[in-house]
Amino acid sequence: FIVEKTLDNLRKGPFSSRNNLSPAVKIKRLMDLGEDLYRDEGEKICLVLLKRFLSSIFKGLCGASRFRRDVADTHSWEEAVHVLENWRELAERSDLNG
């Protein structure tokens, strides 16, 4: 179920177009996926999977290592949402694509 739900959330467009999404859109999709996982599977599974997906979803993003570290340092879904929202606001205000 988790893999199916993940793939459904990531399949919002053709594969080639997913690589062209803005960082803010990618963060929003990751937050949507996280909320579904949190609701359906619980906080622990949600955080583990969210942290694992970060490296591949944000590969090549300027500041990605700091972003991953900030999310990795969270210990609850609420903390992760706060970090994701802060990064999303930053992405919307600036060009994080390098």
C-alpha positions, 0 to 999 in steps of 0.5 A: 500500500505504501509504495502504491500510494507513493507512486500515485502521489509522484505520478501527477504528470509524465516522468519527464515533466516531474524533473522540471517541477519547481522546488516549491511544487516538489515540497508541496507534493512531498507534504501531501504525501507525508500527510497521507502517510501520517494519516494512513500509516502513522507518524513513525512510518511517515517520517522514515519514508519522508526522509528516505525520499528527500535525497532522490526527489531533491537531487541537484537542488541548491541547498539540498544537503541542508534541506535534508539535514533539517528534515532529518533532525525532526522527530515528529510530523509537526516538526517536519511540516514546520521545516517543509513549510519554511523551505517551501516559502524560501523556494517560492521567494527565490530560485533554489535551482542554482 
